[in-house]
Amino acid sequence: MWRIFYSLKAALRFRDYDPQPVTFSSAHQWIGQFDRKDRKLAGALLDNIVYFSKEKTKRTLLKLNEQILQRLANDGVPAKKVVYVSFDDTASSSHMMLGMLRDKAALEQRGCNLRDAADVRGLTETANRLEDGAIIYIDDFIGSGRQFCKARDFVMQFLPSTFAEFMLAPSICEEGQAAFVGRGIEVVCESVHKKSDRALHEASLFLAEYERARAVKICEGIDPKMALGIGSMATMVVFYRNSPNQIPAMFRGNKNLKPFRGLFPRTTDLPFNKIVEQRKVKSG
């Protein structure tokens, strides 16, 4: 009963997950990998997932962006003095989010400046030309924020200190928020993903302790090294384009040890031929 119920629920709720489509069949197969006594627990954990569909991601970005620009305008900072900065690293979707915002919010038509942090020279020239204004960093999800802060700290060595800094992201973990606040960067987000909100984190009361312990044990059996994701953060936020690499192993899966098909595998978890096949299906 639980297998069918949660399979239907997953197929409806996560239907636009891109790396591997979530259908009734795939969800049914995923839940079927758990022991019968654990299937209700697996399904309950799906209810703890915070899912950002493509439409929700776009809507959230646009709303948050308008809030920042309106506030800056009220403070006398025009759009032409706003610099949007994307960052390029293996876990980031910064470029994709900036591209979406550029097109949907008409950033270039408004006179905003778009730069990549890797182009330090171009970014420095823009900042020196403007002299002051606001820098808006952008991404979809921020975990610990360590990689971002390392890149940002390097770039800021070459920029004047006359710019206000903002981090625009639909969702950010409380660890990342603390890292930004400590650097004087204001976080503008839809929600802060607290430790207490993550079902498998020891700070959460979402499950009874014996249920959490059982779920953690299952994850350890799937992938001992990444049972609760990078840094054991046990995040429960998933975006349509990819899942963060901080999510528990039961959702991401494992192709290297005893095979376990995840419901939300990252693009890098899938075989190349499968990615090509899925893109062909989507394109026609």
Beta strands, then each sheet from edge to edge (+ up, - down):
strand 1: 50-52
strand 2: 82-86
strand 3: 113-116
strand 4: 133-138
strand 5: 141-142
strand 6: 163-173
strand 7: 186-193
strand 8: 237-239
strand 9: 253-254
strand 10: 260-261
sheet 1: 1+ 8+
sheet 2: 3+ 2+ 4+ 6+ 5+
sheet 3: 3+ 2+ 4+ 6+ 7+
sheet 4: 9+ 10-
end
